[in-house]
Amino acid sequence: MIIKYVKKIYFQRIHLKLFNIILTVLIPVIKPNKNCKKFLILFAGQYYNGNLKSLYEEFRKLRNFNNKPLEIYWVVKHRKEIKKFQKEGVKTLWFYGIGNIPKFLKANIWINDRGKGDIPIPKLKNSFWVQAWHGIPFKGFAGCEKTRESFNEFDLHPVSSQWLKDYYVQKIGVKEDKVVVTGYPRIDRLLKPYYNRNQIIKEIGLNQNQPILLYAPTWEHESGKVKPLFPFQGEIKFLNKLILFLERNNLQMVIRLHPNYRYRNEEVIDLIKKTDRIIQNSVRENWDTGKFLYISDILITDWSSIANDFIVLNRPIIFLDVPFELFKYGYALRPEERAGKIVKDEEEFFKSILQSLSNPKEYENKRSKIIKKIHFQIDVENSKRTIKTIEKFYAR
């Protein structure tokens, strides 16, 4: 077993060296060409989710782009994920595939949602890079020089509103002519007939006739601390209270953890597995966050930008008052920007859930104000507007 593992690592290193050698040799020879006969667009993201998923599906409807036949692929970094992408009907290229290097170098447009680390080649002349990002960033960005440099390497940043454009330009330091208000592609799937609620609920094993709570906390960020699953003392004791509360009130909960969340309390995990009232998963297991938002009656979160997606559904949001020390740079949502009940302890937590169910319109006016601030348009045209903007900017 050990010998097999050593051999695997050895061949992986040889493959990587060979990939880099061939890439270095071909960079001066093969380049993107604006006068090409076929237009090539490559997506580079870890998961088939978020803005990239909406844009990919919209691009897939097009026969032509920039007045030329269109070819699109998704560049997958982890080889074991390729089949999962293909099951979604996505055409894929392996990130380290030596035979894919010519396509990488010829690509007219790269569309990314996390960082240039998901793109296997350096920025080339005539190559157009789009940074769609994976959340509306209220935290952990402003003041970070590395983020500023990385973002400015991209040619276009489509954003959800004028407020967010100002944040990119003034706080992060992105050049103003690179940031355009298009709307957020991922909310199209929440607002148009896309998801089937009953089908999703059946698929994940919940009861269609009982309210669903979605608990989606953010991860540790720059703090370096291991976060407990819930910010209340005595995790096991609290979890038992939570299960009893869900049973008494005929409620269900989905715990949707961020892929970077480093939670490892096996006793808590085992307790969750034993109850049919709670289902736990993460983006690593089930990519599409949108379907969990769509079926949920209440979102419970802390500082996660998931609230900025869920808010377009105009349903209750409960915010846990977790310490701000999670974030080294920038700021998180201030109290006036959190359109829902902010809870500080267990008693408020349980009480706010029942209040939100009995009076879902309590924070409707505040939600409406926040929606106007972070989403300039609530419609199902965000993906189309973004694509038109990409086409316009590329043609300049």
C-alpha positions as CSV (number, residue, x, y, z in Angstrom):
1,M,0.0,0.0,0.0
2,I,2.8,2.4,1.0
3,I,4.8,1.5,-2.2
4,K,1.7,2.1,-4.3
5,Y,1.2,5.5,-2.7
6,V,4.8,6.5,-3.2
7,K,4.7,5.5,-6.9
8,K,1.5,7.6,-7.3
9,I,3.1,10.7,-5.8
10,Y,6.3,10.1,-7.9
11,F,4.4,9.9,-11.2
12,Q,2.2,12.9,-10.2
13,R,5.4,15.0,-9.8
14,I,6.9,13.8,-13.1
15,H,3.6,14.6,-14.8
16,L,3.5,18.1,-13.3
17,K,7.1,18.8,-14.3
18,L,6.3,17.7,-17.8
19,F,3.2,19.8,-17.9
20,N,5.1,22.9,-16.9
21,I,8.0,22.2,-19.4
22,I,5.5,21.8,-22.3
23,L,3.5,24.8,-21.2
24,T,6.7,27.0,-21.1
25,V,7.7,25.8,-24.6
26,L,4.3,26.4,-26.1
27,I,3.5,29.8,-24.6
28,P,5.6,31.7,-27.2
29,V,4.1,29.6,-30.0
30,I,0.4,29.4,-29.3
31,K,-1.6,32.5,-28.4
32,P,-5.2,33.7,-28.2
33,N,-6.4,35.1,-31.5
34,K,-9.2,37.6,-31.9
35,N,-9.6,36.6,-35.5
36,C,-10.0,32.9,-34.8
37,K,-12.7,30.9,-36.7
38,K,-14.2,29.5,-33.5
39,F,-14.6,31.4,-30.2
40,L,-13.2,29.5,-27.1
41,I,-14.5,30.2,-23.6
42,L,-13.1,28.3,-20.6
43,F,-14.6,28.3,-17.1
44,A,-12.3,27.8,-14.1
45,G,-14.0,27.0,-10.8
46,Q,-14.0,24.4,-8.1
47,Y,-17.7,23.6,-8.1
48,Y,-20.6,23.7,-10.6
49,N,-22.4,26.3,-8.5
50,G,-23.0,30.0,-8.1
51,N,-22.4,32.6,-10.7
52,L,-20.4,30.3,-12.9
53,K,-23.1,27.7,-13.2
54,S,-25.7,30.4,-14.2
55,L,-23.3,31.8,-16.8
56,Y,-22.3,28.4,-18.2
57,E,-25.9,27.4,-18.6
58,E,-26.7,30.7,-20.4
59,F,-23.6,30.4,-22.6
60,R,-24.6,26.9,-23.5
61,K,-27.9,28.3,-25.1
62,L,-25.8,30.4,-27.5
63,R,-24.7,29.2,-30.9
64,N,-22.5,32.2,-31.5
65,F,-20.5,34.7,-29.5
66,N,-18.7,37.6,-30.9
67,N,-20.2,36.6,-34.3
68,K,-18.4,33.3,-34.3
69,P,-19.3,29.7,-33.4
70,L,-18.9,29.2,-29.7
71,E,-17.0,26.4,-27.9
72,I,-17.1,26.2,-24.1
73,Y,-15.5,24.0,-21.5
74,W,-15.1,23.8,-17.7
75,V,-11.5,23.3,-16.5
76,V,-11.5,20.9,-13.6
77,K,-8.6,20.9,-11.2
78,H,-9.3,17.7,-9.4
79,R,-9.4,14.8,-11.8
80,K,-11.8,12.7,-9.6
81,E,-14.4,15.5,-10.0
82,I,-14.5,15.2,-13.8
83,K,-17.3,12.6,-13.9
84,K,-19.4,14.6,-11.5
85,F,-19.2,17.6,-13.9
86,Q,-20.0,15.4,-16.8
87,K,-23.1,14.0,-15.1
88,E,-24.3,17.7,-15.1
89,G,-23.8,17.8,-18.8
90,V,-20.7,19.9,-18.6
91,K,-17.9,19.6,-21.2
92,T,-14.6,19.3,-19.2
93,L,-10.9,19.7,-19.6
94,W,-8.5,18.4,-16.9
95,F,-6.4,21.2,-15.4
96,Y,-3.2,19.2,-15.7
97,G,-4.0,17.5,-19.0
98,I,-0.9,17.9,-21.2
99,G,-3.1,17.5,-24.3
100,N,-5.2,20.4,-23.2
101,I,-2.4,23.0,-23.1
102,P,-3.1,24.2,-26.7
103,K,-6.7,24.9,-25.8
104,F,-5.7,26.7,-22.6
105,L,-3.3,28.9,-24.6
106,K,-5.9,29.6,-27.4
107,A,-8.7,30.5,-25.0
108,N,-10.2,33.8,-25.8
109,I,-12.0,34.2,-22.5
110,W,-11.5,32.7,-19.0
111,I,-14.3,33.0,-16.5
112,N,-13.4,32.4,-12.8
113,D,-15.1,32.8,-9.4
114,R,-12.3,32.5,-6.8
115,G,-8.9,33.4,-8.0
116,K,-6.3,32.9,-10.7
117,G,-5.1,29.7,-9.0
118,D,-7.9,27.8,-10.8
119,I,-6.5,29.0,-14.2
120,P,-3.6,26.7,-15.3
121,I,-1.8,29.3,-17.4
122,P,-0.5,32.9,-16.8
123,K,-2.3,35.9,-18.2
124,L,-1.6,36.2,-21.9
125,K,-1.9,39.1,-24.3
126,N,-5.4,39.0,-26.0
127,S,-6.7,36.7,-23.3
128,F,-9.7,38.2,-21.6
129,W,-10.2,37.3,-17.9
130,V,-13.6,37.7,-16.1
131,Q,-13.9,37.5,-12.3
132,A,-17.5,36.6,-11.4
133,W,-16.6,35.9,-7.7
134,H,-18.5,33.5,-5.5
135,G,-20.3,35.8,-3.0
136,I,-21.0,39.4,-2.3
137,P,-17.9,40.2,-0.2
138,F,-18.7,42.2,2.9
139,K,-15.7,40.8,4.8
140,G,-12.0,39.8,4.6
141,F,-11.1,41.9,1.5
142,A,-10.6,45.6,1.9
143,G,-7.0,46.4,2.8
144,C,-5.5,43.2,1.5
145,E,-2.8,44.0,-1.1
146,K,-2.8,40.5,-2.4
147,T,-6.5,40.6,-3.2
148,R,-6.1,44.0,-4.9
149,E,-3.3,42.8,-7.1
150,S,-5.1,39.6,-8.0
151,F,-8.4,41.3,-8.8
152,N,-6.7,43.9,-11.1
153,E,-5.2,41.1,-13.1
154,F,-8.7,40.4,-14.4
155,D,-10.2,42.5,-17.2
156,L,-13.8,42.6,-16.0
157,H,-15.7,42.3,-12.7
158,P,-19.4,42.0,-13.2
159,V,-21.1,43.1,-9.9
160,S,-24.6,43.1,-8.4
161,S,-25.1,46.8,-7.7
162,Q,-23.5,50.3,-7.7
163,W,-22.9,49.9,-3.9
164,L,-20.8,46.8,-4.6
165,K,-19.0,48.6,-7.5
166,D,-18.0,51.4,-5.1
167,Y,-16.8,48.8,-2.6
168,Y,-14.6,47.1,-5.2
169,V,-13.1,50.4,-6.3
170,Q,-12.8,52.3,-3.0
171,K,-12.2,49.5,-0.5
172,I,-10.4,46.8,-2.5
173,G,-8.7,49.0,-5.0
174,V,-9.9,47.6,-8.3
175,K,-9.6,49.9,-11.3
176,E,-13.0,51.5,-11.9
177,D,-13.1,50.8,-15.6
178,K,-13.0,47.1,-14.9
179,V,-16.0,47.0,-12.7
180,V,-19.5,47.0,-14.3
181,V,-23.0,46.6,-12.7
182,T,-24.7,43.8,-14.4
183,G,-26.7,42.0,-11.7
184,Y,-25.8,38.7,-10.0
185,P,-26.2,35.7,-12.3
186,R,-26.8,33.2,-9.5
187,I,-30.0,34.8,-8.4
188,D,-31.6,34.0,-11.8
189,R,-32.0,30.4,-10.7
190,L,-33.8,31.4,-7.5
191,L,-36.2,33.7,-9.2
192,K,-37.2,31.9,-12.3
193,P,-38.9,28.4,-12.7
194,Y,-35.7,26.4,-12.3
195,Y,-35.9,24.3,-9.1
196,N,-38.6,21.7,-8.2
197,R,-39.2,22.1,-4.5
198,N,-40.8,18.7,-3.9
199,Q,-38.2,16.9,-5.9
200,I,-35.3,18.5,-4.0
201,I,-37.0,17.8,-0.6
202,K,-37.5,14.2,-1.6
203,E,-34.0,13.9,-2.9
204,I,-32.4,15.0,0.4
205,G,-34.8,13.0,2.6
206,L,-36.9,15.7,4.3
207,N,-40.6,16.0,5.0
208,Q,-42.4,18.1,2.4
209,N,-45.1,19.2,4.9
210,Q,-42.8,20.7,7.6
211,P,-40.9,24.0,7.6
212,I,-37.2,23.9,6.8
213,L,-34.5,25.9,8.5
214,L,-31.2,26.3,6.7
215,Y,-28.2,26.9,9.0
216,A,-25.2,28.1,6.9
217,P,-22.4,29.7,9.0
218,T,-19.2,31.1,7.4
219,W,-15.8,29.6,8.1
220,E,-12.8,30.7,10.2
221,H,-11.2,33.0,7.7
222,E,-8.1,34.7,9.0
223,S,-8.7,34.1,12.6
224,G,-7.0,30.7,12.6
225,K,-9.4,29.5,15.3
226,V,-11.5,26.3,15.1
227,K,-15.1,27.4,15.2
228,P,-17.7,25.4,17.1
229,L,-20.7,24.3,15.0
230,F,-23.0,26.6,17.1
231,P,-21.7,29.7,19.0
232,F,-23.3,28.6,22.3
233,Q,-21.6,27.0,25.3
234,G,-21.8,23.2,25.7
235,E,-22.2,21.9,22.1
236,I,-23.7,18.5,23.0
237,K,-26.1,20.0,25.5
238,F,-27.2,22.7,23.0
239,L,-27.6,20.2,20.2
240,N,-29.8,18.0,22.3
241,K,-32.0,21.0,23.1
242,L,-32.1,21.9,19.4
243,I,-33.2,18.4,18.4
244,L,-35.9,18.5,21.0
245,F,-37.0,21.9,19.9
246,L,-37.3,20.7,16.2
247,E,-39.3,17.7,17.3
248,R,-41.7,19.6,19.5
249,N,-42.4,22.2,16.7
250,N,-42.4,19.8,13.7
251,L,-39.3,21.5,12.2
252,Q,-36.4,20.3,10.1
253,M,-32.9,21.8,9.7
254,V,-30.3,21.5,7.0
255,I,-26.7,22.4,8.1
256,R,-24.8,23.6,5.1
257,L,-21.2,24.1,5.9
258,H,-18.7,26.2,3.9
259,P,-16.2,23.9,2.2
260,N,-13.4,25.5,4.2
261,Y,-15.1,24.9,7.5
262,R,-12.7,22.8,9.7
263,Y,-15.2,21.3,12.1
264,R,-14.1,18.0,13.6
265,N,-16.2,17.2,16.7
266,E,-17.1,13.5,16.1
267,E,-19.5,13.4,19.0
268,V,-21.6,16.2,17.5
269,I,-21.4,14.7,14.0
270,D,-22.6,11.3,15.4
271,L,-25.5,12.9,17.2
272,I,-26.6,14.7,14.1
273,K,-26.5,11.4,12.1
274,K,-28.8,9.8,14.7
275,T,-31.6,12.3,14.3
276,D,-34.0,12.6,11.3
277,R,-34.5,16.2,12.1
278,I,-31.2,17.5,10.9
279,I,-29.3,16.9,7.7
280,Q,-25.7,18.1,7.3
281,N,-23.7,18.6,4.1
282,S,-21.4,21.0,2.4
283,V,-20.6,22.3,-1.1
284,R,-18.1,19.5,-1.4
285,E,-20.9,16.9,-1.2
286,N,-23.7,18.7,-3.0
287,W,-22.6,21.6,-5.2
288,D,-25.7,23.6,-5.8
289,T,-26.3,25.9,-2.8
290,G,-29.2,27.5,-4.7
291,K,-31.5,24.5,-4.3
292,F,-31.1,24.6,-0.5
293,L,-31.9,28.3,-0.4
294,Y,-34.9,27.7,-2.6
295,I,-36.6,25.1,-0.3
296,S,-35.8,26.9,3.0
297,D,-38.3,28.9,5.0
298,I,-35.7,30.6,7.2
299,L,-32.0,31.1,6.8
300,I,-29.8,31.1,10.0
301,T,-26.3,32.4,9.5
302,D,-23.6,34.6,11.0
303,W,-21.5,36.8,8.6
304,S,-21.8,34.6,5.6
305,S,-22.6,36.3,2.3
306,I,-25.2,33.5,1.6
307,A,-27.6,36.0,3.2
308,N,-27.2,38.2,0.2
309,D,-28.5,35.5,-2.1
310,F,-31.3,34.3,0.1
311,I,-32.6,37.8,0.7
312,V,-34.0,38.0,-2.9
313,L,-36.6,35.3,-1.8
314,N,-37.9,37.8,0.8
315,R,-37.9,35.2,3.6
316,P,-36.8,35.6,7.2
317,I,-33.1,35.6,8.1
318,I,-31.7,35.1,11.6
319,F,-28.2,36.4,12.3
320,L,-26.0,34.9,15.1
321,D,-23.9,37.5,16.8
322,V,-20.5,35.9,16.4
323,P,-17.3,37.8,17.1
324,F,-16.0,40.1,14.4
325,E,-12.4,38.8,15.0
326,L,-13.0,36.2,12.2
327,F,-11.9,38.8,9.7
328,K,-8.5,40.5,9.5
329,Y,-9.4,42.9,6.6
330,G,-12.4,44.9,5.7
331,Y,-15.7,44.8,7.6
332,A,-18.6,42.4,8.0
333,L,-22.3,43.4,7.9
334,R,-23.1,46.1,10.3
335,P,-26.3,45.8,12.4
336,E,-28.1,48.2,10.1
337,E,-27.2,46.0,7.1
338,R,-28.5,42.7,8.7
339,A,-32.1,42.4,7.6
340,G,-33.3,40.2,10.4
341,K,-33.2,39.3,14.1
342,I,-29.7,39.3,15.6
343,V,-29.5,36.8,18.4
344,K,-26.9,36.6,21.2
345,D,-27.9,33.5,23.2
346,E,-29.8,30.3,23.1
347,E,-33.1,31.7,24.4
348,E,-33.1,34.4,21.6
349,F,-32.1,31.7,19.1
350,F,-35.1,29.5,19.7
351,K,-37.5,32.4,20.2
352,S,-36.5,34.1,17.0
353,I,-37.2,30.9,14.9
354,L,-40.8,30.7,16.2
355,Q,-41.3,34.5,15.7
356,S,-40.0,34.3,12.1
357,L,-42.3,31.4,11.3
358,S,-45.4,33.1,12.8
359,N,-44.5,36.5,11.3
360,P,-42.3,36.1,8.2
361,K,-43.0,39.7,7.2
362,E,-41.5,41.3,10.3
363,Y,-38.3,42.5,8.6
364,E,-39.8,42.9,5.2
365,N,-39.2,46.7,4.9
366,K,-35.6,46.3,6.0
367,R,-35.1,43.4,3.6
368,S,-36.5,45.6,0.8
369,K,-33.9,48.3,1.5
370,I,-31.0,45.9,1.6
371,I,-32.2,44.2,-1.6
372,K,-32.1,47.6,-3.4
373,K,-28.6,48.3,-2.0
374,I,-26.9,45.0,-3.0
375,H,-29.0,44.0,-6.1
376,F,-29.7,46.7,-8.6
377,Q,-32.3,44.6,-10.4
378,I,-34.5,41.8,-9.2
379,D,-35.2,39.9,-12.3
380,V,-34.0,36.8,-14.2
381,E,-31.9,38.7,-16.8
382,N,-28.7,38.9,-14.7
383,S,-26.8,36.2,-16.6
384,K,-27.8,37.6,-20.0
385,R,-26.7,41.1,-19.0
386,T,-23.4,39.8,-17.8
387,I,-22.8,37.9,-21.0
388,K,-23.7,41.0,-23.1
389,T,-21.2,43.0,-21.0
390,I,-18.5,40.4,-21.5
391,E,-19.1,40.5,-25.3
392,K,-19.0,44.3,-25.3
393,F,-15.8,44.6,-23.3
394,Y,-14.0,41.9,-25.3
395,A,-14.8,43.7,-28.5
396,R,-13.2,47.0,-27.3
